[in-house]
Amino acid sequence: MKRLMIAFWLFPLPLLAQSGGVAMFPPEAACFQRQYDAAHLAKHPQQQVVEIALTPAEGQVVSTSLVVDIAVTLRAGDHYIGSAYCEPQGAGLSCGMEGDAGAFDLGLRKGGALLLTVSGLGMSFENDQGFLTISGTSGDDRAFLMQPVAAADCF
């Protein structure tokens, strides 16, 4: 996933004053990421995801939809990717995974962070070995608070 440079001073823009996609992903936005440390994972033994990253797909705006790429890494080191189409909904974005592979919502949080909330449909990802589904109804992988990071620091 190719990244652009982040301009951190743009993230405090009020979400309600703009469409969700513009407020969350200004043109300079590159990546939102979360890497969970050992202490967090010890407190959440059912959590599979140790790293998650989300970025707007390069040049991918389809009419009013924003296309995003998502990557996750599991405790065992397996890496999976997926894409989603996001539409404005309320103060955030509602996103459907490509190929009817689930859904999630995105909301802007303090400091320019994004909260990804997995829907009850879950989210499915793919790699060369197969598929992964993250449940939106059980386990510790139902919500991810991701911070903006520089493109060079995104996994």
VMD Tcl script that builds the backbone (N, CA, C; Angstrom):
set m [mol new atoms 465]
animate dup $m
set s [atomselect $m all]
$s set {name element resname resid chain x y z} {
  {N N MET 1 A 0.840 -1.171 0.000}
  {CA C MET 1 A 0.000 0.000 0.000}
  {C C MET 1 A 0.885 1.233 0.000}
  {N N LYS 2 A 0.821 2.012 -1.029}
  {CA C LYS 2 A 1.613 3.218 -1.133}
  {C C LYS 2 A 1.003 4.309 -0.259}
  {N N ARG 3 A 1.833 5.074 0.415}
  {CA C ARG 3 A 1.367 6.098 1.345}
  {C C ARG 3 A 1.774 7.494 0.883}
  {N N LEU 4 A 1.062 8.493 1.355}
  {CA C LEU 4 A 1.387 9.894 1.140}
  {C C LEU 4 A 1.884 10.468 2.458}
  {N N MET 5 A 2.388 11.689 2.465}
  {CA C MET 5 A 2.869 12.311 3.695}
  {C C MET 5 A 1.685 12.831 4.524}
  {N N ILE 6 A 1.793 12.761 5.843}
  {CA C ILE 6 A 0.752 13.261 6.747}
  {C C ILE 6 A 1.097 14.676 7.170}
  {N N ALA 7 A 0.098 15.521 7.199}
  {CA C ALA 7 A 0.231 16.860 7.775}
  {C C ALA 7 A -0.601 16.853 9.053}
  {N N PHE 8 A 0.022 16.621 10.198}
  {CA C PHE 8 A -0.696 16.436 11.440}
  {C C PHE 8 A -1.537 17.648 11.828}
  {N N TRP 9 A -1.181 18.843 11.415}
  {CA C TRP 9 A -1.930 20.023 11.799}
  {C C TRP 9 A -3.298 20.081 11.130}
  {N N LEU 10 A -3.576 19.261 10.166}
  {CA C LEU 10 A -4.881 19.269 9.502}
  {C C LEU 10 A -5.910 18.391 10.201}
  {N N PHE 11 A -5.513 17.489 11.073}
  {CA C PHE 11 A -6.446 16.527 11.623}
  {C C PHE 11 A -7.486 17.086 12.579}
  {N N PRO 12 A -7.258 18.195 13.291}
  {CA C PRO 12 A -8.290 18.685 14.183}
  {C C PRO 12 A -9.502 19.314 13.472}
  {N N LEU 13 A -9.575 19.281 12.154}
  {CA C LEU 13 A -10.698 19.860 11.447}
  {C C LEU 13 A -12.007 19.284 11.951}
  {N N PRO 14 A -13.038 20.126 12.140}
  {CA C PRO 14 A -14.307 19.614 12.645}
  {C C PRO 14 A -14.960 18.662 11.651}
  {N N LEU 15 A -15.313 17.488 12.121}
  {CA C LEU 15 A -15.886 16.473 11.259}
  {C C LEU 15 A -17.232 16.896 10.702}
  {N N LEU 16 A -18.059 17.539 11.484}
  {CA C LEU 16 A -19.394 17.886 11.031}
  {C C LEU 16 A -19.405 18.983 9.983}
  {N N ALA 17 A -18.333 19.734 9.865}
  {CA C ALA 17 A -18.270 20.824 8.899}
  {C C ALA 17 A -17.928 20.341 7.499}
  {N N GLN 18 A -17.581 19.061 7.351}
  {CA C GLN 18 A -17.142 18.532 6.071}
  {C C GLN 18 A -17.723 17.142 5.884}
  {N N SER 19 A -17.571 16.618 4.684}
  {CA C SER 19 A -17.953 15.213 4.509}
  {C C SER 19 A -16.980 14.370 5.311}
  {N N GLY 20 A -17.421 13.208 5.756}
  {CA C GLY 20 A -16.577 12.337 6.560}
  {C C GLY 20 A -15.253 12.020 5.912}
  {N N GLY 21 A -15.264 11.735 4.619}
  {CA C GLY 21 A -14.038 11.372 3.936}
  {C C GLY 21 A -13.018 12.484 3.912}
  {N N VAL 22 A -13.465 13.715 3.678}
  {CA C VAL 22 A -12.537 14.846 3.634}
  {C C VAL 22 A -11.978 15.134 5.011}
  {N N ALA 23 A -12.825 15.084 6.037}
  {CA C ALA 23 A -12.359 15.393 7.385}
  {C C ALA 23 A -11.398 14.331 7.902}
  {N N MET 24 A -11.697 13.063 7.632}
  {CA C MET 24 A -10.848 11.994 8.140}
  {C C MET 24 A -9.595 11.800 7.313}
  {N N PHE 25 A -9.703 12.019 6.026}
  {CA C PHE 25 A -8.596 11.767 5.116}
  {C C PHE 25 A -8.319 12.988 4.252}
  {N N PRO 26 A -7.790 14.065 4.844}
  {CA C PRO 26 A -7.423 15.193 4.005}
  {C C PRO 26 A -6.376 14.739 2.993}
  {N N PRO 27 A -6.183 15.480 1.907}
  {CA C PRO 27 A -5.269 15.023 0.855}
  {C C PRO 27 A -3.879 14.640 1.356}
  {N N GLU 28 A -3.438 15.223 2.450}
  {CA C GLU 28 A -2.100 14.934 2.955}
  {C C GLU 28 A -2.053 13.695 3.854}
  {N N ALA 29 A -3.214 13.097 4.167}
  {CA C ALA 29 A -3.249 11.950 5.078}
  {C C ALA 29 A -2.581 10.746 4.437}
  {N N ALA 30 A -1.895 9.978 5.253}
  {CA C ALA 30 A -1.195 8.816 4.723}
  {C C ALA 30 A -1.723 7.527 5.321}
  {N N CYS 31 A -1.664 7.405 6.629}
  {CA C CYS 31 A -1.940 6.124 7.248}
  {C C CYS 31 A -2.424 6.320 8.678}
  {N N PHE 32 A -3.299 5.436 9.081}
  {CA C PHE 32 A -3.720 5.338 10.477}
  {C C PHE 32 A -3.350 3.935 10.917}
  {N N GLN 33 A -2.744 3.841 12.088}
  {CA C GLN 33 A -2.176 2.556 12.485}
  {C C GLN 33 A -2.266 2.369 13.989}
  {N N ARG 34 A -2.305 1.109 14.402}
  {CA C ARG 34 A -2.212 0.762 15.822}
  {C C ARG 34 A -1.379 -0.493 15.941}
  {N N GLN 35 A -0.384 -0.441 16.795}
  {CA C GLN 35 A 0.425 -1.605 17.139}
  {C C GLN 35 A 0.223 -1.845 18.628}
  {N N TYR 36 A -0.270 -3.026 18.970}
  {CA C TYR 36 A -0.569 -3.343 20.364}
  {C C TYR 36 A 0.656 -3.938 21.039}
  {N N ASP 37 A 0.955 -3.433 22.246}
  {CA C ASP 37 A 2.114 -3.933 22.980}
  {C C ASP 37 A 1.745 -5.178 23.786}
  {N N ALA 38 A 2.758 -5.814 24.362}
  {CA C ALA 38 A 2.565 -7.061 25.100}
  {C C ALA 38 A 1.633 -6.866 26.298}
  {N N ALA 39 A 1.727 -5.719 26.964}
  {CA C ALA 39 A 0.870 -5.469 28.127}
  {C C ALA 39 A -0.604 -5.417 27.719}
  {N N HIS 40 A -0.901 -4.742 26.618}
  {CA C HIS 40 A -2.282 -4.670 26.135}
  {C C HIS 40 A -2.776 -6.057 25.748}
  {N N LEU 41 A -1.965 -6.795 25.014}
  {CA C LEU 41 A -2.370 -8.125 24.560}
  {C C LEU 41 A -2.566 -9.084 25.731}
  {N N ALA 42 A -1.778 -8.931 26.804}
  {CA C ALA 42 A -1.951 -9.771 27.990}
  {C C ALA 42 A -3.304 -9.507 28.652}
  {N N LYS 43 A -3.767 -8.262 28.602}
  {CA C LYS 43 A -5.064 -7.900 29.186}
  {C C LYS 43 A -6.234 -8.296 28.282}
  {N N HIS 44 A -5.950 -8.582 27.015}
  {CA C HIS 44 A -6.984 -8.939 26.038}
  {C C HIS 44 A -6.593 -10.248 25.345}
  {N N PRO 45 A -6.690 -11.357 26.056}
  {CA C PRO 45 A -6.199 -12.628 25.515}
  {C C PRO 45 A -6.953 -13.118 24.281}
  {N N GLN 46 A -8.176 -12.651 24.060}
  {CA C GLN 46 A -8.928 -13.080 22.879}
  {C C GLN 46 A -8.618 -12.234 21.646}
  {N N GLN 47 A -7.819 -11.188 21.814}
  {CA C GLN 47 A -7.496 -10.324 20.678}
  {C C GLN 47 A -6.505 -11.024 19.756}
  {N N GLN 48 A -6.882 -11.145 18.484}
  {CA C GLN 48 A -6.016 -11.766 17.488}
  {C C GLN 48 A -5.084 -10.747 16.841}
  {N N VAL 49 A -5.590 -9.531 16.604}
  {CA C VAL 49 A -4.876 -8.506 15.845}
  {C C VAL 49 A -3.826 -7.832 16.721}
  {N N VAL 50 A -2.563 -7.834 16.250}
  {CA C VAL 50 A -1.494 -7.138 16.964}
  {C C VAL 50 A -1.118 -5.834 16.266}
  {N N GLU 51 A -1.435 -5.731 14.971}
  {CA C GLU 51 A -1.213 -4.502 14.211}
  {C C GLU 51 A -2.350 -4.341 13.217}
  {N N ILE 52 A -2.781 -3.085 13.046}
  {CA C ILE 52 A -3.789 -2.768 12.044}
  {C C ILE 52 A -3.433 -1.426 11.430}
  {N N ALA 53 A -3.607 -1.313 10.123}
  {CA C ALA 53 A -3.331 -0.060 9.414}
  {C C ALA 53 A -4.438 0.172 8.387}
  {N N LEU 54 A -4.797 1.414 8.209}
  {CA C LEU 54 A -5.827 1.791 7.250}
  {C C LEU 54 A -5.363 3.036 6.514}
  {N N THR 55 A -5.515 3.035 5.203}
  {CA C THR 55 A -5.102 4.166 4.385}
  {C C THR 55 A -6.047 4.324 3.197}
  {N N PRO 56 A -6.265 5.557 2.736}
  {CA C PRO 56 A -7.032 5.708 1.499}
  {C C PRO 56 A -6.262 5.045 0.356}
  {N N ALA 57 A -6.966 4.291 -0.469}
  {CA C ALA 57 A -6.321 3.667 -1.622}
  {C C ALA 57 A -5.895 4.768 -2.586}
  {N N GLU 58 A -4.722 4.619 -3.141}
  {CA C GLU 58 A -4.173 5.659 -4.014}
  {C C GLU 58 A -5.093 5.921 -5.200}
  {N N GLY 59 A -5.574 7.168 -5.303}
  {CA C GLY 59 A -6.402 7.586 -6.426}
  {C C GLY 59 A -7.757 6.921 -6.497}
  {N N GLN 60 A -8.236 6.336 -5.401}
  {CA C GLN 60 A -9.467 5.563 -5.443}
  {C C GLN 60 A -10.647 6.299 -4.822}
  {N N VAL 61 A -11.256 7.178 -5.554}
  {CA C VAL 61 A -12.530 7.757 -5.157}
  {C C VAL 61 A -13.513 7.380 -6.242}
  {N N VAL 62 A -14.545 6.624 -5.874}
  {CA C VAL 62 A -15.537 6.167 -6.833}
  {C C VAL 62 A -16.817 6.921 -6.552}
  {N N SER 63 A -17.189 7.861 -7.414}
  {CA C SER 63 A -18.311 8.783 -7.226}
  {C C SER 63 A -18.217 9.357 -5.820}
  {N N THR 64 A -19.161 9.062 -4.936}
  {CA C THR 64 A -19.089 9.600 -3.573}
  {C C THR 64 A -18.385 8.653 -2.615}
  {N N SER 65 A -17.997 7.481 -3.083}
  {CA C SER 65 A -17.334 6.497 -2.221}
  {C C SER 65 A -15.843 6.791 -2.101}
  {N N LEU 66 A -15.315 6.476 -0.946}
  {CA C LEU 66 A -13.877 6.530 -0.707}
  {C C LEU 66 A -13.416 5.098 -0.536}
  {N N VAL 67 A -12.403 4.681 -1.258}
  {CA C VAL 67 A -11.877 3.328 -1.145}
  {C C VAL 67 A -10.681 3.366 -0.193}
  {N N VAL 68 A -10.681 2.442 0.773}
  {CA C VAL 68 A -9.574 2.355 1.723}
  {C C VAL 68 A -8.977 0.960 1.681}
  {N N ASP 69 A -7.690 0.878 1.984}
  {CA C ASP 69 A -6.984 -0.389 2.122}
  {C C ASP 69 A -6.749 -0.629 3.605}
  {N N ILE 70 A -6.892 -1.873 4.019}
  {CA C ILE 70 A -6.710 -2.247 5.422}
  {C C ILE 70 A -5.747 -3.427 5.480}
  {N N ALA 71 A -4.818 -3.372 6.415}
  {CA C ALA 71 A -3.889 -4.481 6.636}
  {C C ALA 71 A -3.914 -4.841 8.113}
  {N N VAL 72 A -3.900 -6.134 8.403}
  {CA C VAL 72 A -3.829 -6.599 9.784}
  {C C VAL 72 A -2.738 -7.658 9.904}
  {N N THR 73 A -2.118 -7.676 11.075}
  {CA C THR 73 A -1.147 -8.715 11.416}
  {C C THR 73 A -1.639 -9.383 12.694}
  {N N LEU 74 A -1.614 -10.705 12.712}
  {CA C LEU 74 A -2.089 -11.481 13.851}
  {C C LEU 74 A -0.949 -11.862 14.785}
  {N N ARG 75 A -1.304 -12.356 15.952}
  {CA C ARG 75 A -0.315 -12.790 16.953}
  {C C ARG 75 A 0.703 -13.763 16.366}
  {N N ALA 76 A 0.260 -14.656 15.506}
  {CA C ALA 76 A 1.156 -15.652 14.903}
  {C C ALA 76 A 2.041 -15.065 13.810}
  {N N GLY 77 A 1.849 -13.779 13.476}
  {CA C GLY 77 A 2.660 -13.135 12.453}
  {C C GLY 77 A 2.037 -13.124 11.075}
  {N N ASP 78 A 0.899 -13.781 10.914}
  {CA C ASP 78 A 0.218 -13.788 9.613}
  {C C ASP 78 A -0.271 -12.385 9.277}
  {N N HIS 79 A -0.096 -11.993 8.021}
  {CA C HIS 79 A -0.462 -10.662 7.540}
  {C C HIS 79 A -1.587 -10.815 6.512}
  {N N TYR 80 A -2.654 -10.030 6.676}
  {CA C TYR 80 A -3.807 -10.071 5.772}
  {C C TYR 80 A -4.129 -8.673 5.288}
  {N N ILE 81 A -4.745 -8.596 4.090}
  {CA C ILE 81 A -5.138 -7.305 3.522}
  {C C ILE 81 A -6.582 -7.369 3.042}
  {N N GLY 82 A -7.174 -6.194 2.913}
  {CA C GLY 82 A -8.518 -6.071 2.375}
  {C C GLY 82 A -8.757 -4.652 1.926}
  {N N SER 83 A -9.845 -4.456 1.202}
  {CA C SER 83 A -10.242 -3.126 0.747}
  {C C SER 83 A -11.706 -2.922 1.082}
  {N N ALA 84 A -12.089 -1.660 1.219}
  {CA C ALA 84 A -13.483 -1.340 1.533}
  {C C ALA 84 A -13.894 -0.058 0.830}
  {N N TYR 85 A -15.191 0.058 0.573}
  {CA C TYR 85 A -15.801 1.257 0.001}
  {C C TYR 85 A -16.553 1.958 1.116}
  {N N CYS 86 A -16.241 3.233 1.351}
  {CA C CYS 86 A -16.825 3.980 2.463}
  {C C CYS 86 A -17.724 5.102 1.957}
  {N N GLU 87 A -18.855 5.261 2.624}
  {CA C GLU 87 A -19.835 6.300 2.309}
  {C C GLU 87 A -20.082 7.134 3.563}
  {N N PRO 88 A -20.326 8.437 3.389}
  {CA C PRO 88 A -20.659 9.264 4.557}
  {C C PRO 88 A -21.926 8.737 5.241}
  {N N GLN 89 A -21.869 8.685 6.567}
  {CA C GLN 89 A -23.039 8.314 7.358}
  {C C GLN 89 A -22.963 9.058 8.679}
  {N N GLY 90 A -23.904 9.952 8.899}
  {CA C GLY 90 A -23.869 10.756 10.116}
  {C C GLY 90 A -22.588 11.555 10.171}
  {N N ALA 91 A -21.893 11.472 11.299}
  {CA C ALA 91 A -20.644 12.212 11.485}
  {C C ALA 91 A -19.426 11.399 11.075}
  {N N GLY 92 A -19.623 10.239 10.480}
  {CA C GLY 92 A -18.487 9.402 10.118}
  {C C GLY 92 A -18.662 8.760 8.764}
  {N N LEU 93 A -18.084 7.581 8.624}
  {CA C LEU 93 A -18.171 6.824 7.387}
  {C C LEU 93 A -18.642 5.405 7.695}
  {N N SER 94 A -19.463 4.871 6.812}
  {CA C SER 94 A -19.882 3.484 6.873}
  {C C SER 94 A -19.182 2.774 5.723}
  {N N CYS 95 A -18.489 1.685 6.019}
  {CA C CYS 95 A -17.646 1.028 5.020}
  {C C CYS 95 A -18.029 -0.429 4.849}
  {N N GLY 96 A -18.098 -0.864 3.593}
  {CA C GLY 96 A -18.354 -2.256 3.266}
  {C C GLY 96 A -17.125 -2.871 2.638}
  {N N MET 97 A -16.708 -4.000 3.171}
  {CA C MET 97 A -15.530 -4.686 2.641}
  {C C MET 97 A -15.815 -5.175 1.223}
  {N N GLU 98 A -14.808 -5.102 0.385}
  {CA C GLU 98 A -14.933 -5.552 -1.002}
  {C C GLU 98 A -15.334 -7.026 -1.027}
  {N N GLY 99 A -16.203 -7.379 -1.959}
  {CA C GLY 99 A -16.634 -8.759 -2.114}
  {C C GLY 99 A -17.605 -9.211 -1.033}
  {N N ASP 100 A -18.391 -8.268 -0.488}
  {CA C ASP 100 A -19.350 -8.610 0.579}
  {C C ASP 100 A -18.678 -9.327 1.744}
  {N N ALA 101 A -17.487 -8.867 2.097}
  {CA C ALA 101 A -16.706 -9.522 3.144}
  {C C ALA 101 A -16.833 -8.819 4.487}
  {N N GLY 102 A -18.008 -8.248 4.776}
  {CA C GLY 102 A -18.241 -7.614 6.061}
  {C C GLY 102 A -18.288 -6.106 5.973}
  {N N ALA 103 A -18.271 -5.469 7.143}
  {CA C ALA 103 A -18.431 -4.018 7.183}
  {C C ALA 103 A -17.858 -3.456 8.478}
  {N N PHE 104 A -17.668 -2.128 8.482}
  {CA C PHE 104 A -17.199 -1.422 9.668}
  {C C PHE 104 A -17.573 0.045 9.542}
  {N N ASP 105 A -17.515 0.749 10.671}
  {CA C ASP 105 A -17.746 2.193 10.711}
  {C C ASP 105 A -16.453 2.871 11.125}
  {N N LEU 106 A -16.259 4.092 10.623}
  {CA C LEU 106 A -15.115 4.915 11.003}
  {C C LEU 106 A -15.619 6.210 11.623}
  {N N GLY 107 A -15.026 6.596 12.724}
  {CA C GLY 107 A -15.360 7.858 13.372}
  {C C GLY 107 A -14.094 8.589 13.756}
  {N N LEU 108 A -14.107 9.897 13.589}
  {CA C LEU 108 A -12.961 10.728 13.955}
  {C C LEU 108 A -12.967 10.942 15.464}
  {N N ARG 109 A -11.812 10.820 16.077}
  {CA C ARG 109 A -11.672 10.989 17.517}
  {C C ARG 109 A -10.650 12.080 17.818}
  {N N LYS 110 A -10.538 12.394 19.090}
  {CA C LYS 110 A -9.642 13.445 19.567}
  {C C LYS 110 A -8.226 13.243 19.039}
  {N N GLY 111 A -7.601 14.321 18.631}
  {CA C GLY 111 A -6.219 14.274 18.157}
  {C C GLY 111 A -6.060 13.708 16.757}
  {N N GLY 112 A -7.167 13.581 16.020}
  {CA C GLY 112 A -7.088 13.072 14.662}
  {C C GLY 112 A -7.089 11.564 14.559}
  {N N ALA 113 A -7.328 10.870 15.671}
  {CA C ALA 113 A -7.388 9.409 15.648}
  {C C ALA 113 A -8.663 8.945 14.944}
  {N N LEU 114 A -8.648 7.725 14.448}
  {CA C LEU 114 A -9.825 7.092 13.851}
  {C C LEU 114 A -10.219 5.898 14.693}
  {N N LEU 115 A -11.518 5.775 14.955}
  {CA C LEU 115 A -12.038 4.594 15.617}
  {C C LEU 115 A -12.719 3.737 14.568}
  {N N LEU 116 A -12.197 2.533 14.357}
  {CA C LEU 116 A -12.796 1.557 13.451}
  {C C LEU 116 A -13.599 0.600 14.315}
  {N N THR 117 A -14.912 0.528 14.053}
  {CA C THR 117 A -15.797 -0.367 14.790}
  {C C THR 117 A -16.324 -1.421 13.825}
  {N N VAL 118 A -16.006 -2.681 14.088}
  {CA C VAL 118 A -16.406 -3.794 13.235}
  {C C VAL 118 A -17.915 -4.008 13.385}
  {N N SER 119 A -18.618 -4.175 12.266}
  {CA C SER 119 A -20.064 -4.398 12.314}
  {C C SER 119 A -20.359 -5.831 12.755}
  {N N GLY 120 A -21.617 -6.094 13.017}
  {CA C GLY 120 A -22.044 -7.431 13.377}
  {C C GLY 120 A -21.781 -8.453 12.282}
  {N N LEU 121 A -21.549 -7.973 11.051}
  {CA C LEU 121 A -21.235 -8.857 9.928}
  {C C LEU 121 A -19.793 -9.347 9.966}
  {N N GLY 122 A -18.960 -8.714 10.798}
  {CA C GLY 122 A -17.540 -9.034 10.839}
  {C C GLY 122 A -16.796 -8.389 9.687}
  {N N MET 123 A -15.540 -8.729 9.550}
  {CA C MET 123 A -14.677 -8.254 8.471}
  {C C MET 123 A -13.805 -9.422 8.032}
  {N N SER 124 A -13.742 -9.674 6.726}
  {CA C SER 124 A -12.904 -10.764 6.219}
  {C C SER 124 A -11.750 -10.214 5.402}
  {N N PHE 125 A -10.601 -10.862 5.557}
  {CA C PHE 125 A -9.370 -10.477 4.893}
  {C C PHE 125 A -8.800 -11.685 4.165}
  {N N GLU 126 A -7.794 -11.416 3.327}
  {CA C GLU 126 A -7.200 -12.477 2.527}
  {C C GLU 126 A -5.684 -12.341 2.506}
  {N N ASN 127 A -5.005 -13.480 2.388}
  {CA C ASN 127 A -3.584 -13.502 2.052}
  {C C ASN 127 A -3.344 -14.705 1.143}
  {N N ASP 128 A -2.106 -15.000 0.808}
  {CA C ASP 128 A -1.809 -16.102 -0.120}
  {C C ASP 128 A -2.217 -17.472 0.423}
  {N N GLN 129 A -2.319 -17.593 1.748}
  {CA C GLN 129 A -2.664 -18.882 2.343}
  {C C GLN 129 A -4.160 -19.070 2.578}
  {N N GLY 130 A -4.939 -17.979 2.546}
  {CA C GLY 130 A -6.372 -18.140 2.792}
  {C C GLY 130 A -7.037 -16.883 3.312}
  {N N PHE 131 A -8.058 -17.106 4.131}
  {CA C PHE 131 A -8.908 -16.018 4.596}
  {C C PHE 131 A -8.928 -15.948 6.118}
  {N N LEU 132 A -9.260 -14.757 6.623}
  {CA C LEU 132 A -9.413 -14.488 8.047}
  {C C LEU 132 A -10.693 -13.690 8.213}
  {N N THR 133 A -11.520 -14.069 9.184}
  {CA C THR 133 A -12.694 -13.268 9.517}
  {C C THR 133 A -12.574 -12.811 10.953}
  {N N ILE 134 A -12.730 -11.508 11.157}
  {CA C ILE 134 A -12.747 -10.910 12.486}
  {C C ILE 134 A -14.207 -10.708 12.855}
  {N N SER 135 A -14.612 -11.234 13.997}
  {CA C SER 135 A -15.997 -11.140 14.441}
  {C C SER 135 A -16.306 -9.742 14.969}
  {N N GLY 136 A -17.490 -9.281 14.653}
  {CA C GLY 136 A -17.947 -8.015 15.211}
  {C C GLY 136 A -18.844 -8.212 16.412}
  {N N THR 137 A -19.048 -9.469 16.823}
  {CA C THR 137 A -19.956 -9.754 17.928}
  {C C THR 137 A -19.308 -10.454 19.115}
  {N N SER 138 A -18.087 -10.949 18.948}
  {CA C SER 138 A -17.415 -11.616 20.068}
  {C C SER 138 A -15.913 -11.394 19.960}
  {N N GLY 139 A -15.221 -11.683 21.050}
  {CA C GLY 139 A -13.775 -11.526 21.059}
  {C C GLY 139 A -13.350 -10.098 21.356}
  {N N ASP 140 A -12.054 -9.872 21.268}
  {CA C ASP 140 A -11.478 -8.564 21.597}
  {C C ASP 140 A -11.037 -7.784 20.362}
  {N N ASP 141 A -11.543 -8.134 19.196}
  {CA C ASP 141 A -11.162 -7.461 17.946}
  {C C ASP 141 A -12.345 -6.714 17.333}
  {N N ARG 142 A -13.156 -6.071 18.149}
  {CA C ARG 142 A -14.367 -5.425 17.632}
  {C C ARG 142 A -14.207 -3.934 17.394}
  {N N ALA 143 A -13.178 -3.314 17.970}
  {CA C ALA 143 A -12.946 -1.882 17.770}
  {C C ALA 143 A -11.452 -1.609 17.849}
  {N N PHE 144 A -10.988 -0.701 16.985}
  {CA C PHE 144 A -9.566 -0.363 16.917}
  {C C PHE 144 A -9.428 1.152 16.849}
  {N N LEU 145 A -8.723 1.730 17.816}
  {CA C LEU 145 A -8.434 3.154 17.817}
  {C C LEU 145 A -7.057 3.331 17.192}
  {N N MET 146 A -7.023 3.963 16.020}
  {CA C MET 146 A -5.776 4.105 15.267}
  {C C MET 146 A -5.350 5.564 15.217}
  {N N GLN 147 A -4.061 5.792 15.354}
  {CA C GLN 147 A -3.482 7.131 15.317}
  {C C GLN 147 A -2.896 7.400 13.933}
  {N N PRO 148 A -2.883 8.671 13.514}
  {CA C PRO 148 A -2.212 8.995 12.255}
  {C C PRO 148 A -0.712 8.810 12.418}
  {N N VAL 149 A -0.083 8.237 11.400}
  {CA C VAL 149 A 1.371 8.036 11.422}
  {C C VAL 149 A 1.947 8.443 10.059}
  {N N ALA 150 A 3.221 8.756 10.077}
  {CA C ALA 150 A 3.915 9.102 8.837}
  {C C ALA 150 A 3.973 7.885 7.925}
  {N N ALA 151 A 3.947 8.131 6.644}
  {CA C ALA 151 A 3.945 7.052 5.669}
  {C C ALA 151 A 5.124 6.102 5.869}
  {N N ALA 152 A 6.284 6.637 6.191}
  {CA C ALA 152 A 7.473 5.794 6.370}
  {C C ALA 152 A 7.347 4.873 7.573}
  {N N ASP 153 A 6.475 5.210 8.522}
  {CA C ASP 153 A 6.323 4.414 9.735}
  {C C ASP 153 A 5.176 3.415 9.653}
  {N N CYS 154 A 4.428 3.422 8.585}
  {CA C CYS 154 A 3.279 2.540 8.447}
  {C C CYS 154 A 3.743 1.166 7.961}
  {N N PHE 155 A 3.232 0.109 8.582}
  {CA C PHE 155 A 3.660 -1.238 8.163}
  {C C PHE 155 A 2.936 -1.663 6.913}
}
mol reanalyze $m
mol bondsrecalc $m
mol representation Tube
mol addrep $m
